[in-house]
């Protein structure tokens, strides 16, 4: 999802969902998918690509820690109902 932010006057790319079928895990599929999204972000001149994951998603975070940097943010959801 491409969007502008209040703090930056540049386009950002948010990778909202990344799911790799269990049988394909460990074979580079997730990295390839992220690289494809990154290429799309570069083509649109986005200033950043970012995503979220649960802190206990150890498998995904092992990959993410190799290819990206954790910025220290924790997300909060405020229920509107």
N, C-alpha and C positions, 0 to 999 in steps of 0.2 A: 504494500500500500504506500503510495507516494503522497507526501503532505508537506506543507510549510509549517513552521513553528513560530511561535511568538518571539522566542529568543534569538532565532537566526533568520536571516532573510534568504536562506537557501532551502532547496528542496531536500527532504529527508526520505529515506526508504525504511519502512517498518515491515519486517518479516513477521507476519501475524501468526502463521502456523507452519510448522515443519513436522512432517510425519513420514517416517520410513518404515515400510513393512518389516516386521521382525526378521523374516528370512533374508532380507537384503542388508540388514545392519552389519557393520563391521567390514563392508566391502567398498567403502568410499562413496556411497550413494548420498548421504547427508552432506558431505563436503562438496560433492558435485552440484547438488541442488543449491547450496548456499553460494557457490561460485557463480552459478547461472543468475541468481538474484543480484549478486554483486555486479556482474557484467551489465545487467539491465539498469542498475542504479548508476553505473559509470556512464552508460549511453545517454542517460537523462540528466547527467551532470549533477547528481545528488551529492550533497556534502557528507552524508553519513548513511550507513546501513546499521540497523540495530534490531534486536529481538529480546524476548524474555523467555525464561524457563524457570521451573521450580528449583528451589535450592537443593532439594533432595534428588533431582534428576541426574544422578552421578554419571550415567552412561553418556548422556548428551553433553553434560558439562565437561567431560574429558575431551571431547572434540572441540567444543566452544573455547575452552581455555588454550587450545593449540592455535586456533585461527583468529581469535578476537580477544579483546580485553574487557574485563568486567569493570564497570564504572562505579560500582558501589551502591547503586540505587536499589531501593526496596519499594515495591509497588503496593499501594493500598487501594482497596475498592470500597467506595461509600455507597451503600444501598439506598436507592431512591424510592423504594416501595414502602 
